[in-house]
Amino acid sequence: MINKKTNKLLSSMIGAALMIGLIQMPAFAVDNVQAQSSYAVNSGLIGNNNSVEQNGVKITLNSVVGTKNKLKATITIQTPTPFDKDDRETANVLLNYGENKFNGGSTSFRHPDDKTLVITIEDRFNKSALPEKGPLRIDVVMQKYKVNVGLDANVDFSDSLKNSMEKDYSIKIPQFDSTFNKLESDILGTHLSFTEPEETSLMRNNDVLTEHSFILKAGDKMYSLRHSNSYSSSSDENDRSIVTTYQAEGATYEKIKDQTSISLIPISFTINSKDQKNLYKEEHNDKDMQTINNVSYAKTFDFSDGSKGEIYNIQRDDNSVKVYLKGVNEKESLLLASSLFMDYKDENSKKDYYDHDYYDGNERTTFYRDSSDSLGYIVEFSNVKKDVNTQINYDPTISLINAFTVGDEIQLSK
């Protein structure tokens, strides 16, 4: 079970490549929409005429969010007949906005059931700013269903662009041979940019892999920073570094704008290729599963040095789950808290490929210290479906506790 869940989490953004361009299709106008001033897991519909149909296929524009350097849109496709389980045909999606000076992006595909496809598109503007207002167009092509439609909308991102902040830094991180350059926060989360020499951006030596990550601390709340993008700073081979960005979706502008204390905790991880392959072949703690308030979990987690981490309490209300956990020292406790994730527990997932068990809030998880236990942390999952069975999972990577190094906390001036 843990292998399936972990691989699903790590590959959640893998999908067909996003194509940028303009093709001629029948266009269907959508009412002018005001982009969301705050980002929610389920943002809801925008406008009153946000759907088109062709050959029995219904395409709905669910949300559009714009920030200074990113555009995020979500659409839902509903088909009259089930998707082919073997073919898993998706859709070709083209997004057009502004001058289309996109520098990268991603498209993710999710099947909640056999007749529904949810597509999330994210585009980045590394060296240009998103236009505040203007026409947006999404084109969808599905060969099997003979769908070839375009959907137009006028968008206004003025509110979301106001709800943002950015600050430049120049802080050396000796542990990674990198420099922290910029913090940006908006309704899609907080984004941090680093530069490092090209040869150290991903160090490999005789099948040894070294990777690094960060934890963002804002006040008493903490957020795992996930790698979001890397690109070269220059075309000149003699003067080139790698710009790497990390993001914490849960650390939105509203949550950090008034914080007087913001810091980074660097974490590095070194593993050889053999241990890496063996790691995901093993089953980790699927034994002795317990269930409280429809939350299933393994009470203990085994580290490679013989020590154990544990979950010592579970709390659940109408829309959140709080997990209380700790290790035998601060390092174990912090790694457990920063890598925990959750999925819905649906028996149908064992029978078909549809994403019955997909919980889309892992990227917005928050964790913080338990004031009643010196080693305890509380991991909070938000926007959880009420009365739905869930399962808490550990990332097996952290079982190799000696492969991790937690650096000194770095204070950032605001």
C-alpha positions in Angstrom: 0.0 0.0 0.0 2.6 2.5 0.9 4.5 2.1 -2.4 1.3 2.9 -4.4 0.5 5.9 -2.3 4.0 7.3 -2.3 4.5 6.9 -6.0 1.1 8.5 -6.6 2.1 11.5 -4.5 5.5 11.9 -6.1 4.0 11.7 -9.6 0.9 13.6 -9.0 1.9 16.3 -11.5 2.9 14.0 -14.3 0.8 14.2 -17.4 0.8 14.9 -21.1 2.9 17.9 -22.1 1.2 21.2 -22.2 1.2 22.7 -25.7 1.2 26.5 -26.2 -0.2 28.0 -29.3 -3.3 29.1 -31.1 -5.4 26.9 -33.4 -8.7 27.8 -35.1 -11.7 26.2 -33.4 -15.3 27.1 -32.7 -15.2 29.6 -29.8 -17.8 29.8 -27.1 -17.8 32.9 -25.0 -17.9 32.8 -21.2 -19.2 35.6 -19.1 -16.5 38.0 -17.8 -15.0 36.4 -14.7 -13.3 38.0 -11.7 -10.4 35.8 -10.7 -10.4 34.6 -7.2 -8.9 36.9 -4.6 -8.1 33.9 -2.4 -7.1 30.4 -3.3 -9.1 27.4 -2.0 -8.9 23.7 -2.6 -12.3 23.8 -4.2 -12.5 27.2 -5.7 -16.0 26.7 -7.2 -17.4 27.9 -10.5 -16.7 31.3 -12.1 -19.2 33.1 -14.2 -22.6 31.8 -15.2 -21.8 30.4 -18.6 -18.7 28.4 -18.1 -19.4 25.2 -20.0 -19.6 24.0 -23.6 -20.8 20.7 -25.0 -19.9 18.9 -28.2 -20.9 15.3 -29.2 -22.1 14.6 -25.7 -18.9 15.7 -24.0 -19.3 18.5 -21.5 -16.3 20.8 -20.8 -16.4 23.1 -17.8 -14.0 25.9 -16.8 -13.9 25.5 -13.0 -11.4 28.2 -11.9 -8.7 30.6 -13.1 -6.1 32.0 -10.8 -3.5 34.5 -11.8 -0.4 35.9 -9.9 2.6 37.9 -11.0 4.4 34.9 -12.5 1.9 32.1 -12.7 -1.4 31.2 -14.2 -3.5 28.3 -13.0 -6.7 26.9 -14.5 -8.8 23.9 -13.8 -11.3 22.3 -16.2 -13.6 19.3 -15.9 -14.4 17.0 -18.8 -17.5 14.7 -18.6 -18.0 12.0 -21.3 -21.2 10.1 -22.1 -19.3 6.8 -22.1 -16.5 5.5 -19.8 -12.9 6.2 -20.6 -11.0 3.3 -21.9 -9.1 1.7 -18.9 -6.3 0.4 -21.2 -5.9 3.5 -23.4 -6.6 6.1 -20.7 -7.0 8.7 -23.4 -6.7 12.2 -21.9 -7.0 15.4 -23.9 -4.8 17.9 -25.6 -5.2 21.3 -23.9 -3.9 24.6 -25.2 -3.9 27.7 -23.0 -3.6 31.2 -24.4 -3.3 34.4 -22.4 -1.5 37.6 -22.9 1.5 37.3 -25.2 2.0 33.6 -24.3 5.6 34.2 -23.0 5.4 31.1 -20.9 8.8 29.7 -19.6 7.5 26.4 -18.5 4.5 24.7 -16.9 2.8 21.5 -16.1 -0.5 19.7 -16.7 -2.0 17.1 -14.4 -4.8 14.7 -15.2 -7.1 13.0 -12.6 -10.0 10.6 -13.1 -12.5 10.8 -10.1 -14.7 8.3 -11.9 -14.9 6.4 -15.2 -16.6 9.3 -17.1 -14.9 12.3 -15.6 -11.5 13.9 -16.2 -10.1 16.8 -14.2 -7.3 18.8 -15.8 -5.2 21.3 -13.9 -2.9 23.6 -16.0 -0.1 25.7 -14.5 2.0 28.0 -16.6 5.0 30.1 -15.4 6.4 33.4 -16.5 10.0 33.4 -15.3 11.1 36.7 -17.0 7.8 38.5 -17.6 4.8 39.5 -15.6 1.2 38.2 -16.1 -1.1 40.8 -17.6 -3.6 42.1 -15.1 -6.6 41.8 -17.4 -7.4 40.4 -20.8 -9.0 37.6 -22.8 -8.1 34.0 -21.9 -8.8 31.0 -24.2 -8.6 27.3 -23.5 -8.8 24.9 -26.5 -9.6 21.2 -26.0 -9.1 18.3 -28.5 -10.2 14.7 -27.8 -9.8 12.6 -30.9 -11.8 9.6 -29.7 -14.9 11.7 -28.9 -14.4 14.0 -31.9 -14.2 17.0 -29.7 -12.5 20.2 -31.0 -13.7 23.2 -29.1 -12.5 26.5 -27.7 -13.7 28.3 -24.6 -13.1 32.1 -24.1 -13.2 34.2 -21.0 -12.3 37.7 -20.0 -10.3 37.6 -16.7 -9.4 40.2 -14.2 -6.5 39.4 -11.8 -6.2 42.8 -10.2 -7.3 41.6 -6.7 -4.9 38.6 -6.7 -2.0 40.7 -7.9 -2.5 43.1 -5.0 -2.5 40.3 -2.5 1.1 39.6 -2.9 4.6 40.4 -1.6 8.2 39.9 -2.6 11.6 40.6 -1.1 15.1 40.1 -2.5 17.8 38.4 -0.5 21.4 37.4 -0.9 22.0 34.7 1.8 24.6 32.0 1.3 23.6 28.4 2.2 27.0 26.7 2.6 25.4 23.3 3.1 24.2 23.4 -0.5 26.7 25.7 -2.1 23.8 27.9 -3.1 22.4 31.4 -2.5 18.9 32.3 -1.5 17.7 35.2 -3.7 14.0 35.9 -3.4 10.8 35.2 -1.5 7.5 35.8 -3.2 4.1 35.1 -1.7 0.6 35.3 -3.2 -2.7 33.5 -3.2 -1.1 30.3 -4.7 1.5 30.1 -1.9 5.0 31.2 -1.1 7.8 30.7 -3.6 11.6 30.9 -2.9 14.3 31.2 -5.5 17.9 30.0 -5.2 20.9 30.0 -7.5 23.7 27.5 -7.4 26.6 26.5 -9.7 25.4 24.3 -12.5 27.6 21.4 -11.5 26.2 21.3 -7.9 22.5 21.6 -8.8 22.2 17.8 -8.7 25.3 16.1 -7.5 26.1 12.5 -8.6 29.3 10.7 -7.8 29.7 6.9 -8.4 25.9 6.3 -8.2 25.5 8.5 -5.2 22.7 11.0 -5.3 22.5 14.1 -3.1 19.4 16.2 -3.1 18.2 19.0 -0.9 15.0 20.7 0.3 13.8 23.2 2.8 11.2 23.8 5.4 9.6 27.2 5.6 8.8 28.5 9.1 6.4 31.4 9.4 5.6 32.2 13.0 4.8 28.9 14.7 3.6 27.2 11.5 5.8 25.2 9.2 5.5 24.2 5.5 7.4 21.7 3.4 8.9 23.5 0.3 8.5 21.4 -2.8 10.7 21.7 -5.9 8.7 23.5 -8.6 11.1 24.7 -11.3 14.7 24.9 -12.5 16.2 26.8 -15.3 19.5 28.1 -16.5 20.3 31.7 -15.7 22.3 32.3 -19.0 23.1 30.8 -22.3 26.8 31.5 -21.8 28.4 28.2 -20.6 31.2 30.1 -18.9 28.8 32.3 -16.8 25.9 30.0 -16.1 24.2 29.0 -12.9 21.0 27.1 -12.1 18.0 29.0 -10.7 15.8 26.6 -8.7 12.5 27.5 -7.2 10.6 25.8 -4.3 7.0 26.5 -3.3 4.7 25.9 -0.3 1.1 26.1 -1.5 -0.2 26.2 2.1 1.8 29.3 3.0 -0.4 31.8 1.2 0.0 35.6 1.3 -2.8 35.9 3.9 -1.0 33.5 6.2 2.5 35.0 6.2 1.9 38.7 5.5 1.7 39.7 9.2 4.4 37.3 10.4 7.4 39.0 12.0 9.5 35.8 12.1 10.2 33.9 8.9 13.0 31.3 8.6 14.3 28.4 6.5 15.5 25.0 7.7 17.7 23.3 5.0 17.6 19.5 4.7 19.9 17.4 2.6 19.6 13.7 1.7 22.3 11.4 0.3 21.7 7.9 -1.0 23.3 5.4 -3.4 21.3 3.9 -6.3 21.1 0.5 -4.7 19.5 1.7 -1.5 17.2 3.9 -3.5 15.9 0.9 -5.5 15.5 -1.2 -2.4 13.7 1.5 -0.6 10.5 1.3 -2.6 10.6 -2.5 -2.9 10.0 -2.9 0.8 6.8 -2.6 2.6 6.8 -0.1 5.4 4.5 -0.3 8.4 1.4 -1.7 6.7 1.2 -4.0 9.7 -0.7 -3.2 12.9 -3.0 -0.6 11.2 -5.3 1.2 13.5 -8.5 3.2 12.8 -9.8 6.2 14.8 -12.6 8.5 13.5 -12.4 6.8 10.1 -8.6 7.6 9.9 -6.4 4.6 9.4 -2.7 4.7 10.3 0.3 2.7 11.4 1.0 3.7 15.0 4.8 3.2 14.7 7.4 3.9 12.0 10.7 2.0 11.9 14.0 4.0 11.3 17.1 2.2 9.9 19.0 2.9 13.1 16.6 0.8 15.1 14.6 3.6 16.6 10.9 4.2 16.1 8.6 7.1 15.5 5.0 7.0 16.6 1.6 8.6 16.1 0.2 9.2 19.6 -3.1 11.0 18.8 -5.6 11.6 16.0 -8.2 14.4 16.0 -10.8 14.9 13.3 -13.5 17.5 12.9 -15.9 18.2 10.0 -13.2 19.2 7.5 -9.7 18.6 9.0 -7.5 15.8 10.4 -4.8 16.5 12.9 -2.1 13.9 13.4 0.1 14.0 16.5 3.5 12.3 16.1 7.1 12.3 17.3 10.4 10.5 17.0 13.0 9.8 19.7 14.8 13.1 18.9 14.1 16.4 17.1 15.5 15.3 13.8 13.2 12.3 13.6 10.2 14.3 14.7 10.8 17.0 12.2 11.3 14.6 9.3 8.2 12.6 10.2 6.1 15.8 10.3 7.4 17.3 7.1 6.9 14.1 5.0 3.6 12.8 6.2 0.8 12.6 3.7 -2.8 11.4 3.5 -5.2 9.7 1.0 -8.8 8.8 1.0 -9.3 5.1 1.6 -11.5 3.6 -1.1 -11.8 -0.1 -1.7 -12.7 0.6 -5.4 -9.1 1.8 -6.0 -8.0 -1.8 -5.8 -10.4 -2.7 -8.6 -9.8 0.0 -11.2 -7.4 2.8 -12.0 -9.7 5.8 -11.1 -8.6 8.2 -8.4 -11.2 7.4 -5.8 -8.5 7.8 -3.1 -7.0 11.0 -4.3 -6.8 13.8 -1.6 -5.6 17.0 -3.2 -4.6 18.8 0.0 -1.2 17.2 0.7 0.6 20.2 -1.0 -1.1 22.5 1.5 -0.3 20.6 4.7 0.7 22.6 7.8 2.6 21.4 10.8 3.7 22.9 14.1 5.0 21.9 17.5 2.8 20.2 20.1 3.1 22.5 23.2 2.3 19.5 25.5 5.2 17.3 24.2 8.8 18.5 23.8 9.3 16.2 20.8 5.8 16.3 19.4 4.5 17.8 16.2 1.0 18.3 14.9 0.4 17.8 11.2 -2.8 19.3 10.0 -4.7 18.3 6.8 -7.4 20.7 5.7 -10.4 20.5 3.5 -10.9 16.8 4.2 -14.2 15.3 3.0 -16.5 14.7 6.0 -17.1 11.1 7.1 -14.9 9.7 4.3 -12.3 7.0 5.3 -8.7 8.3 5.1 -5.3 6.7 5.5 -2.2 8.4 6.9 1.1 7.4 5.2 4.8 7.8 5.9 7.3 8.5 3.2 9.6 5.5 3.4 12.6 7.6 2.4 12.9 9.0 5.9 13.4 5.5 7.3 17.1 6.1 6.2 17.5 8.5 9.0 21.3 8.7 8.8 21.1 9.7 5.1 19.5 13.0 6.2 21.2 16.1 7.5 19.2 18.9 9.0 21.0 22.3 8.8 20.8 25.3 11.1 17.7 27.4 10.9 18.2 30.6 8.8 16.4 33.7 9.9 15.0 35.9 7.1 14.4 39.6 7.6 11.0 40.7 6.3 
